[in-house]
Amino acid sequence: MKLRKILFAGLALGLLLPQLAGAAPAADNRPACVLMKFTDDTRYDAIETAEQLSELVMVRLLDSHRFRLMETRPLEENMERELYREKMQELQEFKTAAATHDYNALFEGPGFRENKAQSIATASVGQIVTPSITRAIGEQHKADYLIQGTIINMGIGNWWNVDYAAMSTAVNTASALAATPISVSLSGISGPLGGMLGDIEISRSGIGIECDIRLIKAATGEVLWTKRVVGLATTRGITIGAVTLGSARLSGSLYRKALEQAAGKVTEALLADVETGKLFLK
Amino acid sequence: MKCLLVLLLLGLEILPASFGEAAALDRYRQILLEGRYTIEYHNITPAERVTNRDRVHLFGKTGLAVAQNDYLTNRPRKGMIVSRGEDRYEEVGDEEFAACRLTKGGEDFFFTKYKGKGGYEYFGTKKNQVTANNRNYLAEALEGKSYGDEDMSRIINALLSAGRPQGWAQVAAGTLAGGVTYEDYQGKSEDRTQIIRCYFTGGVLTKIAVAEFGADAAGNLTGHKCIIAVKAFTAAPREEYLSLPAKLADVTKRKEAKAK
């Protein structure tokens, strides 16, 4: 009985082996990528939005199976810190040039090339982020491309409205305020309607997280692709006399929702351009 | 001895050629002083917005409110300044979107334009309408006139003050490969130092590179660099920009109108 089982198992294995050999995975032609931890340019970096957003984006990218991710966690390498060291060295060069009145080394050097990115946050398509830094990260993780993001704004208000009409009005008001004494600009805020609508209160609040996402070629430091997205979570409360429907209070869950939205939009932007071939052109 | 004399004479000849003659930048300073010009530029390396604390500004400022504009944050941008005496037009943005200010008759009109399906669409206080604001003479007196974004405003105001104790002073001039000439300047204001190289192709200003540094309140060395590609800098104001676009109606309720 035992012998029969062994023979059967051997036969089954013999039949399966050729199939297993044929099913060996084809070479993965997807470019090798790593996701860098997002950088946070807002004043709220202490609440670690960058860490959470990076993790959420990582999970979505892994789920999509569209990228050959060489690491399954966002890389902790702080590109900003490396670039900061470079910037400090550059500032010393500024001082030397000012003291010697010899500007050639500074202005004709690599730091002032027109395609050199001023910082990681302002790096746009075609600009170069210091290649020695991106190359080292790429080589360490065997990655051809770095996916990197920057949180550029987070907060409450209506700034996130990227609809041109609403944005234009907001910008024009901001410009007018910036160029007008405050005593003038505040007049008329509480008009007669304020009193008439005293018994009904409709309040709306929300949290927006705006970020730039970019794809960098590790070998050259060239920025190949960028997109700006806004993750938004809003809530609304209506109060009629003593009765309140809904709540316009800001909460942790609203913040979490905004994070999820931002991560979703970052991933959507990446996937959409993978589909249309706009990513990995070079 | 003869050789020394020749060298001395040569030296005397060379010096005026470098510093004694009018600098190529003087021509542009003169255009600015005359107040009739068109300047078009690209700010290739705008400074990043470090925090979003800059959203409230109580005392007014020169320069369009670029820092408060999320569309333009951290992006390379184009600018245009047109001047004909007291009438001015400024624009900062890119191909898709621009924040604009028209100054006319002592009033400021702030509006934005964006590229729609049928050409540019305009928004002031609402679509196709704009209301005038009083011109902020106080901000101008404190910070100088506005020239597009803050980088360009700082550069042009410094250029205008060249030769004064607080202004730019020329430190060198020369020629690079390809015949591009340059003039180097240095300026100091409060605790900040600016070093500037202006590039000229055939005597025409084509690029301004600025490195600025100084100590912050905590004594740390801070600074930033900026590259402005100058696309046009002429003494001919582009008149079409000195009135509101045809699509944009001025709906300001002025005191004179009320009196009637």
Interface residues (C-beta under 8 A of the other chain):
Chain A: D41 T42 R43 M88 E90 L91 Q92 F94 K95 A97 A98 H101 D102 Y103 L106 F107 E108 G111 F112 E114 K116 A117 Q118 S119 A121 T122 S124 T150 I152 N153 M154 G155 W159 W160 V162 Y164 A165 M167 S168 T169 V171 N172 A174 S175 A176 L177 A178 A179 T180 P181 I182 V184 E210 D212
Chain B: I44 T45 P46 A47 E48 R49 V50 T51 N52 R53 R55 H57 L58 F59 G60 K61 T62 L64 A65 Q68 N69 D70 Y71 T73 N74 R75 P76 F97 A99 R101 D108 F110 F111 T112 Y114 E121 F123 G124 T125 K126 K127 V130 N133 N134 R135 N136 L138 A139 V171 A172 L176 Y182 D184 Q186 T193 I195 R197 A209 A211 E212 F213 L221 T222 G223 H224 K225 I227 A229
